[in-house]
Amino acid sequence: MRTAVIGAGVMGAGIAELFASHGHEVTLIDVIPAALSAAKERISRHDAKLASIVFSADIASAKAAEVVIEAVVESLDVKRKVFQELDRLNPSAILASNTSTIRIADIAAACKRKERILGLHFYNPPQKMELVEIVRTEETNEESYRRAAELCKSLGKTPVTVKDEYGFVGNRGLMPLINEAVWMLHEGIATKEDIDRVFTLGMRHPMGPLALADFIGLDTCVAIMEQLQRGLKQEKFRPCPLLAKLVKEGKLGRKSGEGFFRYEKSI
C-alpha cells in the first residue's frame, strides 16, 4: 500500500519505519530539510526497510498515497493547513491525524471530504507499542473506518475506537496522573525517585510518571495539558508550576538531556 507520512519528527519517523517494515511504499514528508536528515539517520539505526522510504520536502508527494498520516506539530492551525492541502491534492486517500489531543472534527472543519478523515493515534514508539486509538468523527464514513481498523491490524496493532473528544482516552487519563506526580514532587511529598518507585514497584507500571513525562517531553506534556484545559475547561489539567518552570529552563526531558532526570542527549 502506498503510504505518506507528513512530519519527520520522532513520531512521524517512527510511523514511517513501522509501515516500511510491513512492506508499504512509504513517503516521509517534511518541509524542514534538517528534520528529514535526522529522521533518515534515526531510521537507519534500526532494521526497517529504509530503501523503501522516500524522503521528500514537498507535500505534493502525498498525491498518489492511499493513506496519509499527519504527524506535525500539535497545533490546530498547522494541522488544518496540512489537511486543507491534502484534501485538495488527494481526493481518494484516507486522511488520518496522529494528534493525541486535538479533536479531529476541528482539524477537518475546513476540508470538503470530511467522510474520509479520522484519527490514528499511535503511541510512542510506534514500532513497538501495540495500541492505536482510532478516532471516528460523526462524519467519518464506515468504509474509511473499516479500512483504518484493518490497516492497524495488518501492522500488528490492536485498534480501539474512541469518541472524538479532547485527549481521547489515553491523554485524558494520563496527563492528570503525570501532573499530580509533579505536584507531589513540587510539594515535597517524596523524592522523584521514590514517586516513580511507587508506580513501578507498587502498581507494576513499566515506567514511573516522572520518567514517562521525560520520555514524552515536558514541553509536549505542557502543551497537551493546556489544550485539555482549554477544551474541557477543567482545572485538573492546569500544569503544575514546577513543570512549566522546567520547560522555561529548557529542561524538556530525554530530548534535551535533562528533565526530572538526566540523560545522554540523542537526536
N, C-alpha and C positions, 0 to 999 in steps of 0.2 A: 504494500500500500504506500502511496506517495504521501508523505507527511511533512509539514512545515512547522517549525517552532520559532516563534517571534520572541527574541530576548535571549541573549547568550550569557546571562548570569549563572549563578550556581544551579538554580532550579532549571532554567532553560537548557543548559548544557547537560544536566543530568537526565532530563526528559528526552533530549535528542539521543543521548547514549543508550537509554532504555529502548527506544524504538529501533535504533540501528542494530542493537544486539538481538532483536527479534525479527530481523530480516527486512525492515522497512527501508524504503528510499527516503532519506531524511535531508531536509534543507534547514540549516540553522541560520537565522537571520538576525542581524543587529546593526544599527546604523553607526555604532562606535567600533572602529577597527581594533582598538586595544581589547575590547570585550571579546571579539571574535578570536583574537590571538590567544588570550588567556583561556578561553573555552577549548580551543584546539589543543593547547598544552595539557589542560586538565583531563580531557577525554583520552588523550594519547597515553596517559599513565595507566589506563585500565585496559581491559580485554575487549572492549566494544569494537565493532567492525568500523573503524574510523574511515576506511576507504569509501564507505557508502554514505558518509555525511558530506554534504556540500555546504560550505560556509559562504554566506552572502551578506552584503551590506544593503541590498535592495529588496524592499518589501514585495515588489512585483515578482520576486522569485517564488512567492507562495501561490501564484496564479494557477498552477497545474495541480496543486495538492488536493487530496481527497479529505484530509483532516488537517486543520490548522490549530495549533495550541499557542495561545498568547501567554507569555511569562515575563512581561515587562515590569517596570517599577509599579509599586502598589499605589497608583494614583488614578482616580476615576477619569480625570481629563485626558491623561495619556492613553489609558486603555480605550476610551471612547474613540479617540482619533485613530488608533490602530484598527479597531473594529469597523469604523466607517470606511476605511481604505480597503480592508479585507472584503467587506460586504460589496464594494464596488468592483474589486478585482476578480473575485471568485464567487460566482452565483450558485454553485452547487455543493461546495465543501461544508462539512460540519465545522463550525467555528466555536472553539472552546477556550475559556479563560481558566488559567491556573490560580486565579485570585483566591486568597484564603479568608477574605474578609468582606469585600465589596459585593453588593447584590448584583447578580447577573443581569437582571432586568434594567438596572441603572446603566450598566455598560452598554446594553443592546438598545437603549432608548432611541438613539439616532440612526439605527440601522433599518433597512427596509425588510429584510428577510429574517425576522426575529424567530421564526419557527425552527431554524437550524442552529440557534445559538444556545449554549448551555455552559455549565461549569464542569471542569475536570480538575479537581483539587488533588494533585499528587502530594505526597508527604516526602520530606527531605531525610535521606537521599532517595530520590525516586527509583533508582536502580535496585534498592534493597527493601524499601518499605512496601508492605503488601497492600495497604489500603488506598483507595481512591474514592473521594466524595464526588458523586455525580449530582450536580445541582440543576434541577429542572425548573424552568420558569413556567408561568401559566401559558406562555405562547410556544414553548418547545414542543415540537410535534413528536408523535410516537416513534416514527421512523428514525429520527435523529437520536432520540433517547436509546432506542434498541441498539442501534449501531454503536453508540458510545459504550454501552454496557458490554457488548460483545467484544469490542476493541480492548477494554480493560481486562477482560478475562483472558484474551489471547496474549496479553502481556504478562500473564501470571499474577494479576492483581485481583483483589476482592473489592468489587464496587458496592458502595452503599448509597442509597438515594436520600437526599436531604432537601428540605424546603429552602427556597431562595430567600434567605434572611441573613442579615449581617453576621459574619463569623461562622455561619453554618453550624455544624456540631463541634468540630474539632477545636477551633479557636475560641468559640463562645464558652466552652468548658475549660480549655487550657489556660487562657490568659488570666482569668481571676485567680487560678491556682498559683501561677508564676508570680503575679502581683502580690498576693498575700504572703508568699515566701519572702519576697523582697521587703515587704512591710515588717515581717518578723525580724529580719536582719537589721533593718533600719531602727527598730525599737530595742534591739539588743536582747531578744528572746533567746537566741543561741548563735553560735558561730555559723558561718556559711557552710563549713564542712559538716557540722552536726545537723543543720537543717536538711541538707541533702541526704545525709545518712538515714534520717528518719524515714524518708521516702524510699530510698533504695533498699535498706535493710528491714525496715518495719512494714513497708507496703509493697515491696517487691517491684517498685518501679525500676526500669532499666537505667534510668538517669535521674538525678535529683533535679528539682525545678530551677535552681540557680545555674547549674551546669547546662541544663536544657536551654535556658534563656541565652546563655553564652553561645550555644550551638546555633540557635535561631538567628541571633544578632540582636543586641539590646535596642538598637535603633529601630529594627523591624518590630520588636515587641511593643515599643512605644507607639509606633505608627498604627499598629493593629488595635491597640487599646484605645487610642484617640478616635479611630474610625468607629469602633464599637460604642464608645461613649457618645459620639455624635449621633450615630444611627439609632441606637437603642435607648439613649437618654437615661442611662443608669450609672449612678455614682460608683458602683463597684468596679467599673472599668477605668477609673481615673488612675493614671500611672503614679506609683509611689515616687515621691521626690528623689529618693536615692537612685532610682532607675533613670530618671530624667537627668540627674547630676552626672552620672557615669557617661551617658550619651553626649552631654555637653562637653565633657572632658576628652571625648574621642575614644573612650574605652567601650568598644562595641561588642566585645566577646572574642570568639575564636578568630574571626576575620581580621581583627586589628591586633591580635596578640594578647589582649588583656580585656577582661570584663569583671566579673566577680572573681574569676580565677585567671592565671597567666598561662599562655600557650606559645608554642612556636608558631610564628606567623606563616601562613600559606596563602597562595592565590585563590 
